């Protein structure tokens, strides 16, 4: 059985190429990939641009390496343009979300980020270089079947008058960012009615953690430095309390515990937070048998309240990305309306750019790292 493709599928397409670390990107014409077994070809409609992208391409993010040349781009919304011979459910022109966490089919401990990173092992680097080198900053891309998820177009894009939610395609792109934090929340089994600290809470992924935890039915204590951003997050999500920490651990623990018993804590700290005291404060504020999920990228070792953790029987879990069932779960949260997207969720698309305007696009993304702000390519 051969692959099936759209009659309008061209032989070539435009793509944004990264030729090497520290080198300018270029828009080039490349062959449209074919759908081999275990894959689909997707026509890209929108793709996220991360605020850290310019630093990644400059080689300033040590743990993110990639083969060159390659097509960057990790998260996207698109339509299926060709299906491989082993595709069983996806159909041509079906609306899909592409998420980037690619794992080895014969060894799930081998992983890469599609269009973003070739992982940490020789086998992961081989997996990206030889099989999944190109990402979503192109008119068409080939993606693993396991990383493409069907979206209910009638519900998500349909008119509210007809029972739909009335979102735009651009609004849906944010789902794959919310998926990352959903994996962390599911990893510590966050339940409706529980109280969770999100710290920090004012960045792109940290703000998404507030949104998703609220949609899951939890009460959220959102911690951050920017009072304006915290207030905006609280205004757009249910059951959100905000707090600015002082950096004095004893005082911050008291302030956090004023909200009552705290069941859980999720941390998505950037490398720049390595000298912050908030991790120690948030762990100390947890109630007995509390749980903490660490998703951040602090490189240095941190001091933790060892005796307090022991006495209170706390669970601290590191979390890398998510599971496939989490991808289905975040989509269900959105399709039921529990997780609000776009303007309804307080999110803003600050710019939509063609590939040719990549310099302006990357600069716009870098200048808008705050919670709920997204910059997109629309190839």
C-alpha positions in Angstrom: 0.0 0.0 0.0 1.5 3.3 -1.1 1.2 6.7 0.5 -1.8 8.9 -0.3 -1.4 12.6 -0.9 -3.4 15.7 -1.7 -3.8 16.4 -5.4 -2.6 19.9 -4.8 0.7 18.8 -3.1 3.6 20.6 -4.8 7.0 19.2 -5.5 8.9 22.0 -3.7 8.1 24.4 -0.9 9.7 27.3 1.0 11.5 26.7 4.2 13.6 28.7 6.7 17.0 27.1 6.9 19.5 27.3 9.8 22.9 26.8 8.0 25.0 26.7 11.1 25.4 28.0 14.6 25.8 31.8 14.5 24.9 32.1 10.9 22.0 34.0 9.4 18.9 32.0 8.5 17.9 31.8 4.9 14.6 31.1 3.1 15.2 28.4 0.5 13.2 26.2 -1.8 13.4 22.5 -0.7 11.7 19.3 -2.0 8.4 18.6 -0.3 9.0 15.4 1.8 7.1 12.2 1.1 5.1 10.3 3.6 7.2 7.2 4.6 5.9 4.6 6.9 5.3 6.0 10.4 4.8 9.6 9.2 2.5 12.1 7.7 3.2 15.2 5.6 1.6 18.3 7.1 0.9 21.7 5.4 1.9 24.2 8.1 -0.6 26.9 8.9 1.0 28.5 12.0 4.1 27.7 14.1 5.3 29.1 17.4 8.5 31.2 17.7 10.1 30.9 21.1 11.5 34.0 22.8 14.8 32.2 23.3 15.3 31.4 19.6 17.9 34.0 18.9 20.0 32.7 21.8 19.6 29.1 20.6 20.8 29.9 17.1 23.7 31.9 18.5 24.8 28.8 20.5 24.2 30.5 23.9 21.9 27.7 25.1 24.4 24.9 25.8 22.0 22.0 26.3 20.2 22.7 23.0 22.3 21.4 20.1 21.2 20.4 16.6 22.5 19.2 13.2 23.0 21.7 10.5 21.8 22.6 8.1 18.2 22.0 9.3 14.7 23.5 9.3 13.9 24.8 12.8 10.4 25.0 14.4 9.0 22.7 17.0 5.2 23.4 17.5 2.6 23.9 14.9 -0.9 23.6 13.6 -1.5 22.3 10.1 -3.5 20.2 7.8 -2.6 16.7 6.7 -1.3 16.8 3.1 -0.1 13.2 2.7 -0.4 10.0 4.7 1.9 7.0 4.9 0.9 3.4 4.2 0.5 2.6 7.9 -1.7 5.6 8.8 -5.0 4.3 10.3 -7.0 7.3 11.4 -5.6 10.7 10.1 -7.2 11.8 6.9 -6.2 14.2 4.2 -6.9 17.9 5.1 -7.6 17.0 8.7 -6.6 19.7 11.2 -3.8 18.6 13.5 -1.5 19.7 16.2 2.2 18.9 15.9 4.1 18.5 19.1 7.9 18.1 19.2 8.8 15.4 21.8 10.0 12.6 19.5 11.1 9.3 21.1 12.8 6.3 19.7 10.2 3.7 18.7 12.4 0.9 19.9 13.9 2.8 22.8 11.7 5.5 24.4 14.7 6.7 26.5 16.1 8.1 23.2 14.5 11.5 22.5 14.8 14.7 20.4 12.8 17.9 20.0 11.6 18.1 16.5 13.1 21.2 14.9 14.8 22.1 18.1 17.3 19.8 19.7 19.1 16.5 18.9 19.0 15.3 22.5 21.8 14.1 24.8 23.0 10.7 23.4 24.7 9.5 20.3 21.6 7.6 19.3 19.3 10.6 19.7 21.7 12.7 17.6 21.5 10.0 15.0 17.7 9.9 15.2 17.5 13.6 14.4 20.2 13.8 11.8 19.1 10.9 9.8 15.3 10.7 10.3 13.7 13.9 11.7 16.1 16.7 10.9 13.5 19.3 9.7 10.9 21.0 11.8 7.9 23.2 11.2 9.2 26.5 9.8 8.3 25.5 6.3 5.3 25.3 4.1 5.3 21.5 4.5 7.0 19.2 6.9 7.1 15.4 7.5 6.3 14.5 11.1 6.1 11.3 13.1 2.6 9.8 13.3 3.0 9.8 17.1 3.5 13.5 17.2 0.4 14.6 15.2 -2.9 14.8 17.0 -6.3 15.4 15.3 -8.3 18.5 16.4 -12.0 18.8 16.3 -12.3 21.6 13.9 -16.1 21.9 14.2 -15.9 22.5 17.9 -12.7 24.6 18.1 -13.2 26.8 15.1 -17.0 26.6 14.8 -19.3 29.6 15.4 -20.6 29.9 19.0 -24.0 30.2 17.5 -23.7 26.7 16.2 -22.1 25.2 19.4 -18.5 26.0 18.5 -15.9 27.8 20.5 -15.0 30.4 17.8 -11.2 30.2 18.0 -8.8 31.2 15.2 -6.2 28.8 13.9 -3.6 31.0 15.5 -5.2 30.5 18.9 -4.7 26.8 18.7 -1.0 27.0 18.3 -0.7 27.7 22.1 -2.0 24.2 22.9 1.4 22.6 22.3 3.0 25.0 24.8 0.3 24.2 27.4 0.9 20.5 26.8 4.5 20.8 28.3 3.2 22.0 31.6 0.2 19.7 31.6 2.7 16.8 31.6 4.3 18.2 34.8 0.9 18.7 36.5 -0.2 15.2 35.5 3.1 13.8 36.7 2.3 14.9 40.3 -1.3 13.9 39.9 -2.8 17.4 40.5 -6.5 17.1 41.3 -9.5 19.4 41.2 -9.8 21.3 44.4 -6.2 21.1 45.4 -3.9 24.2 45.9 -0.7 24.5 43.8 2.1 27.0 43.7 3.3 28.1 40.3 6.6 29.8 40.6 7.7 31.7 38.7 4.4 32.4 36.9 4.9 35.3 34.5 6.8 33.7 31.6 5.5 31.9 28.5 5.5 28.4 30.0 5.0 29.4 33.6 2.0 31.4 32.7 0.7 28.4 30.8 1.0 26.4 34.0 -1.3 28.8 35.8 -3.9 28.5 32.9 -3.8 24.7 32.8 -3.9 24.2 36.6 -6.9 26.5 36.8 -8.6 24.6 33.9 -8.0 21.3 35.8 -9.9 22.7 38.7 -7.1 23.6 41.1 -6.6 26.8 43.1 -3.4 28.5 42.0 -0.9 30.6 44.0 0.9 32.5 41.2 4.3 33.8 42.2 6.4 36.3 40.2 8.1 39.7 40.1 5.9 41.6 37.6 2.7 42.6 39.5 1.0 43.8 36.3 1.5 40.4 34.6 0.4 38.6 37.7 -2.8 40.7 37.9 -3.5 40.0 34.2 -3.1 36.3 34.7 -5.4 36.3 37.8 -8.0 38.3 35.9 -8.2 35.8 33.1 -8.2 32.6 35.1 -10.4 31.2 37.9 -9.2 30.6 41.5 -5.8 32.4 41.1 -4.2 34.2 44.0 -1.0 36.2 43.4 2.0 36.9 45.5 5.3 38.7 45.1 8.1 37.1 47.1 10.6 39.1 49.1 13.6 36.7 48.7 13.6 36.2 52.5 12.7 32.6 52.9 11.1 32.7 56.3 8.9 35.6 55.4 8.0 34.1 52.0 7.0 30.8 53.5 4.6 32.6 55.9 3.1 34.6 53.0 2.5 31.5 51.0 0.9 29.6 53.8 -1.6 32.4 54.4 -3.6 30.8 51.6 -4.0 27.6 53.6 -2.6 24.1 53.1 -0.7 23.8 49.9 -0.8 20.4 48.1 1.6 20.9 45.2 4.2 23.1 43.6 5.4 23.3 40.0 8.6 25.0 39.1 9.7 26.0 35.6 12.6 28.3 36.5 15.0 29.5 33.8 18.8 29.3 34.2 18.9 33.0 35.4 17.0 31.9 38.6 19.9 29.9 40.0 20.4 32.3 42.8 16.8 32.8 43.6 15.4 31.6 47.0 11.9 30.8 45.7 12.5 27.1 45.2 13.5 26.7 48.9 10.5 28.9 50.0 8.0 27.0 47.9 9.2 23.6 49.1 9.1 24.7 52.7 5.5 26.0 52.2 4.1 22.6 51.2 1.9 20.6 53.6 2.8 17.1 54.7 2.8 14.6 51.8 2.9 17.5 49.3 4.3 17.1 45.8 6.7 19.2 43.7 7.3 19.0 39.9 10.5 20.4 38.5 10.5 21.3 34.8 12.9 24.2 34.8 16.4 24.6 33.4 18.5 25.8 36.4 22.0 24.3 35.8 23.5 24.8 39.2 22.8 22.9 42.4 20.3 24.4 44.8 20.0 24.4 48.6 16.8 22.7 49.7 15.1 22.4 53.1 16.3 18.8 53.6 14.9 18.1 57.1 11.6 19.7 56.3 11.3 17.6 53.2 12.0 14.4 55.2 9.7 15.3 58.1 6.8 16.2 55.9 7.3 13.2 53.5 7.4 15.4 50.4 7.7 14.0 46.9 9.9 15.9 44.4 9.6 14.7 40.8 11.7 15.8 37.8 9.6 16.0 34.7 10.9 15.9 31.1 8.1 16.9 28.7 5.0 14.6 28.8 3.3 11.4 27.7 1.2 10.8 24.6 -2.0 10.5 26.7 -1.2 14.0 28.1 -1.4 15.4 24.5 -4.8 13.8 24.1 -5.8 15.2 27.5 -4.8 18.8 26.8 -6.8 18.7 23.6 -9.9 17.4 25.5 -9.5 20.2 28.0 -9.6 22.7 25.1 -12.4 21.0 23.2 -14.7 20.9 26.3 -14.1 24.6 26.9 -12.5 24.0 30.3 -9.2 25.3 29.0 -9.8 28.7 27.3 -7.6 29.8 24.4 -7.1 33.1 22.5 -8.6 36.3 23.9 -11.0 34.2 26.1 -8.0 32.9 27.9 -6.2 36.2 28.1 -3.7 35.2 25.3 -2.4 37.5 22.6 -0.8 36.8 19.3 1.7 39.8 19.1 2.8 39.0 15.6 2.2 36.7 12.6 5.0 36.7 10.0 5.9 35.1 6.7 9.1 33.2 6.6 10.8 36.0 4.7 10.4 38.3 7.7 12.3 36.0 10.0 14.5 38.7 11.5 11.6 40.8 12.6 9.7 37.7 13.8 12.5 36.5 16.0 13.1 40.0 17.4 9.3 40.3 18.2 9.3 37.0 20.0 12.4 37.9 22.0 10.8 41.2 23.1 7.5 39.5 24.2 8.4 36.6 26.6 5.6 37.3 29.0 2.8 34.9 29.9 0.1 34.6 27.2 2.1 36.4 24.4 2.8 34.4 21.3 4.7 35.1 18.0 4.0 33.0 15.0 5.2 32.1 11.6 2.4 31.7 9.0 4.2 30.1 6.1 
